[in-house]
Amino acid sequence: MTALAATAYSPVLAQRRHPVLPAAADTSKPKPPAFPGFTLPKQGPKPYKEVITDKAVTHYGLFTVHKIDERWYFEIPDSLLGREFMAITRFSKTAAGGGIYGGELANQQTLEWDKGPAHTLFLRVVTLVSMADSTSKIYKAVKNSSVDPIASAFDIKAYGKDSASVVIDVTDYFKGDNLIVSIPQGIKGRMRLGGLASDRSYIEHINTYPINTEVRSVKTFSTGGGMSAAFGLSFSSPTDAAGAVTLELNTSFILLPAAPMSKRLFDSRVGYFADDYVVYSDEQQKIENQQFIVRWRLEPRPEDREKWLHGELVRPAKPIIYYIDPATPRKWVPYLIQGVNDWQRAFEQAGFKDAIEAREWPDGDSTMSLEDARYSVLRYFASDIENAYGPNVHDPRSGEIIESHIGWYHNIMEILHDWYMIQAGAVDPRARSMHLDDSLMGQLIRFVSSHEVGHTLGLRHNMGSSSTVPVEKLRDKGWLDIHGHTPSIMDYARFNYVAQPQDDIPEIDLFPRIGEYDRWAIRWGYAYAGGKDPKEESKILNKWVIDSLRTNPRLWFGGEGFNQDPRAQTEDLGDNSIKASEYGIQNLRRILPGLPAWTKEEADKYQNLAEMYRQVVAQFNRYMGHVLKNVGGVYETFRSVEQPGDVYEPTPAVRQREAVRFLNNQLFETPRWLLDNNILNKISSPSGGDPISPIQTAVLSSLLSANRLNNLLLETNRYGATHVYTVEELLDDVRKGIWGELSKHQPTDAWRRDLQKTYVESLISVLNSSGGSSSSLSGLVIYFGPGTKNTDLPSIARAELTTMRTRILAAIPMTTDKLTRYHLEDLAQRIRRALDPK
């Protein structure tokens, strides 16, 4: 190799233009000339002792880690080549004002080591899109179409003893800005990060353990980059003055099981997060998109397995342990722990006792790190964000949860206070203060803790759960004592705003707790079901679901509330949002007059009163939204073929009609009780507008939107006019509620004038709505909708506008109020221009 290299150099060196001056003898290794396209052949591996010298400080674990002076080396055994592991990168420390907090997830990848040619070691990113059994013929075709990308290549510096391991230098890799173990572009854009400053970036330490290796690095970036700079936007943060942002990152390399956990196939009737990939086999006539749920590997100890299979409660071989961040204020720690431990009863339904537990982070244990992916932690963030979240990291091959870091923002207590005062203040005197006592706040923290832990166990939101509760039962003390006010902690049911002061409902039944659905869902996801494979098991589980829902409809999973089903909504209660909202408004009318006294604190400049008044208005607005969703709604109830009934049904016409009547009475008839001048004159100027008009306009515009009216048309076409609430019926009911002054020749106040203009403009918008577009590709016509131009909607809108103009013109001569007359004349002109633009 050396001789060939020397021969290759000589003609190149002979072409130098300038003579080489004599110099003193240089005993160092010659450096290659810097000619474009010319590189020296790479030196091969050296003997192990020449690379890992006696100066090395060595630690043994997943990857053996050597440190020599300021260089770091991984020694990777051949037994790990081709084994999948995860790289989970978290922020350990972050810059102030960046919206990212120490402990939050930055990046996660599935990786594997693979030997390359010429003494190189590749680091591949594993992209699991499809798979096939290795014994099938199609396996080769799948492998040929799914080569994992090579993210990085390392020179092998040495081979270990018996050539059973390789040594690579990872110093520059972890000091640099490599995508798979650094910060993704999206987060960089949010933080306005520019290029890496290598002189201010370094490896802090690397620790290694039996199944994981932990790399802590400090990275400094210039500021001013990212999405904001790209789009010419100007944002500033406290770090801009320094021109740099320094972050501390921790990357956990954690080995995935050699044998993936057995999958449990997804069922849309039970609310679990899921992963998926395409499965190919030789016997298929079509591919299978296999969806499977995300859950922990919870198994009995081998000696207890038979007891477990026979229904005895046993302890799991590896329980689920959550640690509480030591940065958590001491007084809240017991409540956060209890919120975790409350799930123990649910896991008993799956045959496990003591399956889940929360512990305080041990003091003084240098072998433990909060960022270590072996530990699940509730991380406490010093933040003004009013929120918390519960993510998990799982094995993409099986759905097995590897770890979870719950994010808990300090200021979540503000929103808990506000919700509780406004939703429970009418019935609980302890809610009537700007500072809740610690025991009450602790219980509120406990229920949020349970909710977020539920997500980390694999459970999705179940916004439909609360709709299984009859509204009147929310006022029944005995019933609530047994069932609680919602069957699921995973709903956004918040607090029992339906309960009235005379009902004498205790505090414990005003806020959520882990309920029937939650315990059932844990049993479905974690109990032994039988079956020799996931497909056979899913048939057994299907029968479980059918039998359970037939005997207890309260176990219904209603999804996240993103569809048209009015039963699945956030922040709502009960099986009738109209009746529940009426009770809620009764309580708001009790709460509003008390706010000046409840919010009073020494030296306060009415900020408290302003904030809580806004919360009252927001809660009122929520009630309007809950009711509004009934109009044009469609019930979606997932079923298997063995269950009777349809999956999709229109919201009953009588319920939709009741919803419009509610809106007419509670909103479109000006709710003057909200316009309390004793409050408004202390918190806002008249120039800032009033709180009612925006809600009225938004609700009416949505009610008469082309999209909602088109839904009503489509439902009429499918189910027949006698079984649904039609567009014509809707317009007739809204007209009666909004235009009552017209036939009575009464003055129309400012709010009603705004509503009538909104009514007219909404119909003009429907009249002028465009049609859906389409295109043709290889003879296939693709339609992009929903367009309404060629539906009956413009025709209905034209007829309604024509009728309204006739009525308005007839009313003008008999209108004596000047502003009302101007208003009607204006509307007549708007309609005329819309009907005849020329």
Secondary structure as the mmCIF struct_conf table of DSSP 4:
data_model
#
loop_
_struct_conf.conf_type_id
_struct_conf.id
_struct_conf.beg_label_comp_id
_struct_conf.beg_label_asym_id
_struct_conf.beg_label_seq_id
_struct_conf.end_label_comp_id
_struct_conf.end_label_asym_id
_struct_conf.end_label_seq_id
HELX_RH_AL_P HELX_RH_AL_P1 THR A 2 LEU A 13
TURN_TY1_P TURN_TY1_P1 ALA A 14 GLN A 15
BEND BEND1 ARG A 17 HIS A 18
HELX_LH_PP_P HELX_LH_PP_P1 PRO A 19 PRO A 22
BEND BEND2 SER A 28 SER A 28
HELX_LH_PP_P HELX_LH_PP_P2 LYS A 29 PRO A 33
TURN_TY1_P TURN_TY1_P2 PRO A 36 GLY A 37
HELX_LH_PP_P HELX_LH_PP_P3 LEU A 40 GLN A 43
HELX_LH_PP_P HELX_LH_PP_P4 PRO A 45 PRO A 45
STRN STRN1 LYS A 46 LYS A 46
HELX_LH_PP_P HELX_LH_PP_P5 PRO A 47 PRO A 47
HELX_RH_AL_P HELX_RH_AL_P2 TYR A 48 VAL A 51
BEND BEND3 ILE A 52 ILE A 52
TURN_TY1_P TURN_TY1_P3 ASP A 54 LYS A 55
STRN STRN2 VAL A 57 HIS A 59
BEND BEND4 GLY A 61 PHE A 63
STRN STRN3 THR A 64 ILE A 68
TURN_TY1_P TURN_TY1_P4 ASP A 69 GLU A 70
STRN STRN4 ARG A 71 PRO A 77
HELX_RH_3T_P HELX_RH_3T_P1 ASP A 78 LEU A 80
STRN STRN5 LEU A 81 LEU A 81
TURN_TY1_P TURN_TY1_P5 GLY A 82 GLY A 82
STRN STRN6 PHE A 85 LYS A 93
TURN_TY1_P TURN_TY1_P6 ALA A 96 GLY A 97
BEND BEND5 GLY A 98 GLY A 99
TURN_TY1_P TURN_TY1_P7 GLY A 102 GLY A 103
STRN STRN7 LEU A 105 GLY A 116
TURN_TY1_P TURN_TY1_P8 PRO A 117 HIS A 119
STRN STRN8 THR A 120 VAL A 125
HELX_LH_PP_P HELX_LH_PP_P6 VAL A 126 VAL A 126
BEND BEND6 VAL A 129 VAL A 129
STRN STRN9 SER A 130 ALA A 132
TURN_TY1_P TURN_TY1_P9 SER A 134 THR A 135
BEND BEND7 SER A 136 SER A 136
TURN_TY1_P TURN_TY1_P10 LYS A 137 LYS A 137
HELX_RH_AL_P HELX_RH_AL_P3 ILE A 138 ASN A 144
TURN_TY1_P TURN_TY1_P11 SER A 145 SER A 145
HELX_LH_PP_P HELX_LH_PP_P7 VAL A 147 PRO A 149
STRN STRN10 ILE A 150 TYR A 159
HELX_RH_3T_P HELX_RH_3T_P2 LYS A 161 SER A 163
STRN STRN11 SER A 165 ASP A 169
HELX_RH_AL_P HELX_RH_AL_P4 THR A 171 LYS A 175
BEND BEND8 GLY A 176 GLY A 176
HELX_RH_3T_P HELX_RH_3T_P3 LEU A 179 VAL A 181
BEND BEND9 SER A 182 SER A 182
HELX_RH_AL_P HELX_RH_AL_P5 GLN A 185 MET A 191
TURN_TY1_P TURN_TY1_P12 ARG A 192 ARG A 192
STRN STRN12 LEU A 193 LEU A 196
HELX_RH_3T_P HELX_RH_3T_P4 SER A 198 ARG A 200
STRN STRN13 TYR A 202 THR A 208
BEND BEND10 PRO A 210 ILE A 211
STRN STRN14 ASN A 212 THR A 223
BEND BEND11 GLY A 224 GLY A 224
HELX_RH_AL_P HELX_RH_AL_P6 GLY A 226 ALA A 230
TURN_TY1_P TURN_TY1_P13 PHE A 231 GLY A 232
TURN_TY1_P TURN_TY1_P14 PRO A 238 THR A 239
HELX_RH_3T_P HELX_RH_3T_P5 ASP A 240 ALA A 242
TURN_TY1_P TURN_TY1_P15 GLY A 243 GLY A 243
STRN STRN15 ALA A 244 LEU A 255
HELX_LH_PP_P HELX_LH_PP_P8 LEU A 256 PRO A 257
BEND BEND12 ALA A 258 ALA A 259
HELX_LH_PP_P HELX_LH_PP_P9 PRO A 260 LYS A 263
STRN STRN16 LEU A 265 LEU A 265
TURN_TY1_P TURN_TY1_P16 SER A 268 ARG A 269
BEND BEND13 VAL A 270 VAL A 270
STRN STRN17 TYR A 272 TYR A 272
STRN STRN18 ALA A 274 TYR A 280
TURN_TY1_P TURN_TY1_P17 ASP A 282 GLU A 283
BEND BEND14 GLN A 285 LYS A 286
STRN STRN19 GLU A 288 ILE A 293
STRN STRN20 ARG A 295 ARG A 295
STRN STRN21 PRO A 300 PRO A 300
HELX_RH_3T_P HELX_RH_3T_P6 PRO A 302 ASP A 304
HELX_RH_AL_P HELX_RH_AL_P7 ARG A 305 LEU A 309
TURN_TY1_P TURN_TY1_P18 HIS A 310 GLY A 311
STRN STRN22 VAL A 314 VAL A 314
STRN STRN23 PRO A 316 PRO A 316
BEND BEND15 ALA A 317 LYS A 318
STRN STRN24 ILE A 320 ILE A 324
HELX_LH_PP_P HELX_LH_PP_P10 ASP A 325 ASP A 325
TURN_TY1_P TURN_TY1_P19 PRO A 326 ALA A 327
BEND BEND16 THR A 328 THR A 328
HELX_RH_3T_P HELX_RH_3T_P7 ARG A 330 TRP A 332
HELX_RH_AL_P HELX_RH_AL_P8 VAL A 333 ASN A 341
TURN_TY1_P TURN_TY1_P20 ASP A 342 TRP A 343
HELX_RH_AL_P HELX_RH_AL_P9 GLN A 344 GLU A 348
TURN_TY1_P TURN_TY1_P21 GLN A 349 GLY A 351
STRN STRN25 PHE A 352 PHE A 352
BEND BEND17 LYS A 353 ASP A 354
STRN STRN26 ILE A 356 GLU A 360
HELX_LH_PP_P HELX_LH_PP_P11 TRP A 361 PRO A 362
TURN_TY1_P TURN_TY1_P22 ASP A 363 GLY A 364
TURN_TY1_P TURN_TY1_P23 SER A 366 THR A 367
TURN_TY1_P TURN_TY1_P24 LEU A 370 GLU A 371
TURN_TY1_P TURN_TY1_P25 ALA A 373 ARG A 374
BEND BEND18 TYR A 375 TYR A 375
STRN STRN27 SER A 376 PHE A 381
BEND BEND19 ASP A 384 ASP A 384
STRN STRN28 ALA A 388 TYR A 389
STRN STRN29 VAL A 393 HIS A 394
TURN_TY1_P TURN_TY1_P26 PRO A 396 SER A 398
STRN STRN30 GLU A 400 GLU A 400
STRN STRN31 ILE A 401 GLU A 403
STRN STRN32 HIS A 405 TYR A 409
TURN_TY1_P TURN_TY1_P27 HIS A 410 ASN A 411
HELX_RH_AL_P HELX_RH_AL_P10 ILE A 412 ALA A 424
TURN_TY1_P TURN_TY1_P28 GLY A 425 VAL A 427
HELX_RH_3T_P HELX_RH_3T_P8 PRO A 429 ALA A 431
BEND BEND20 ARG A 432 HIS A 435
HELX_RH_AL_P HELX_RH_AL_P11 ASP A 438 THR A 456
TURN_TY1_P TURN_TY1_P29 LEU A 457 GLY A 458
STRN STRN33 LEU A 459 LEU A 459
HELX_LH_PP_P HELX_LH_PP_P12 ARG A 460 HIS A 461
TURN_TY1_P TURN_TY1_P30 MET A 463 GLY A 464
HELX_RH_3T_P HELX_RH_3T_P9 SER A 465 THR A 468
BEND BEND21 VAL A 469 VAL A 469
HELX_RH_3T_P HELX_RH_3T_P10 VAL A 471 ARG A 475
HELX_RH_AL_P HELX_RH_AL_P12 LYS A 477 HIS A 483
BEND BEND22 HIS A 485 HIS A 485
BEND BEND23 PRO A 487 PRO A 487
TURN_TY1_P TURN_TY1_P31 ILE A 489 MET A 490
BEND BEND24 ASP A 491 ASP A 491
BEND BEND25 PHE A 495 PHE A 495
BEND BEND26 VAL A 498 VAL A 498
HELX_RH_3T_P HELX_RH_3T_P11 PRO A 501 ASP A 503
HELX_RH_3T_P HELX_RH_3T_P12 GLU A 507 ASP A 509
TURN_TY1_P TURN_TY1_P32 LEU A 510 LEU A 510
BEND BEND27 PHE A 511 PHE A 511
HELX_RH_AL_P HELX_RH_AL_P13 GLU A 516 TYR A 526
BEND BEND28 ALA A 527 ALA A 527
BEND BEND29 LYS A 532 ASP A 533
HELX_RH_AL_P HELX_RH_AL_P14 PRO A 534 THR A 551
HELX_RH_3T_P HELX_RH_3T_P13 PRO A 553 LEU A 555
BEND BEND30 GLU A 560 GLY A 561
BEND BEND31 ASN A 563 GLN A 564
TURN_TY1_P TURN_TY1_P33 PRO A 566 ARG A 567
BEND BEND32 ALA A 568 ALA A 568
TURN_TY1_P TURN_TY1_P34 THR A 570 GLU A 571
BEND BEND33 GLY A 574 ASP A 575
HELX_RH_AL_P HELX_RH_AL_P15 SER A 577 ILE A 591
HELX_RH_3T_P HELX_RH_3T_P14 LEU A 592 GLY A 594
HELX_RH_AL_P HELX_RH_AL_P16 LEU A 595 TRP A 598
TURN_TY1_P TURN_TY1_P35 THR A 599 THR A 599
TURN_TY1_P TURN_TY1_P36 GLU A 602 ALA A 603
BEND BEND34 TYR A 606 TYR A 606
HELX_RH_AL_P HELX_RH_AL_P17 GLN A 607 LEU A 628
TURN_TY1_P TURN_TY1_P37 LYS A 629 GLY A 632
STRN STRN34 VAL A 634 GLU A 636
TURN_TY1_P TURN_TY1_P38 VAL A 641 GLU A 642
BEND BEND35 GLN A 643 GLN A 643
BEND BEND36 GLY A 645 GLY A 645
BEND BEND37 VAL A 647 VAL A 647
STRN STRN35 TYR A 648 PRO A 650
HELX_LH_PP_P HELX_LH_PP_P13 THR A 651 PRO A 652
HELX_RH_AL_P HELX_RH_AL_P18 ALA A 653 LEU A 663
HELX_RH_PI_P HELX_RH_PI_P1 ASN A 664 PHE A 668
BEND BEND38 GLU A 669 GLU A 669
HELX_RH_3T_P HELX_RH_3T_P15 ARG A 672 LEU A 674
HELX_RH_AL_P HELX_RH_AL_P19 ASN A 677 ILE A 683
HELX_RH_3T_P HELX_RH_3T_P16 PRO A 686 GLY A 688
BEND BEND39 PRO A 691 PRO A 691
HELX_RH_AL_P HELX_RH_AL_P20 ILE A 692 LEU A 703
TURN_TY1_P TURN_TY1_P39 LEU A 704 LEU A 704
HELX_RH_AL_P HELX_RH_AL_P21 ALA A 706 TYR A 719
HELX_RH_3T_P HELX_RH_3T_P17 ALA A 721 HIS A 723
BEND BEND40 VAL A 724 VAL A 724
HELX_RH_AL_P HELX_RH_AL_P22 VAL A 727 ILE A 738
HELX_RH_AL_P HELX_RH_AL_P23 GLY A 740 LYS A 744
TURN_TY1_P TURN_TY1_P40 HIS A 745 HIS A 745
HELX_RH_AL_P HELX_RH_AL_P24 ALA A 750 LEU A 767
TURN_TY1_P TURN_TY1_P41 ASN A 768 ASN A 768
HELX_LH_PP_P HELX_LH_PP_P14 SER A 769 GLY A 772
STRN STRN36 SER A 773 LEU A 777
TURN_TY1_P TURN_TY1_P42 SER A 778 GLY A 779
STRN STRN37 LEU A 780 PHE A 784
TURN_TY1_P TURN_TY1_P43 LYS A 789 ASN A 790
BEND BEND41 THR A 791 ASP A 792
HELX_RH_AL_P HELX_RH_AL_P25 LEU A 793 ALA A 811
HELX_RH_3T_P HELX_RH_3T_P18 ILE A 812 MET A 814
HELX_RH_AL_P HELX_RH_AL_P26 LYS A 818 LEU A 835
#
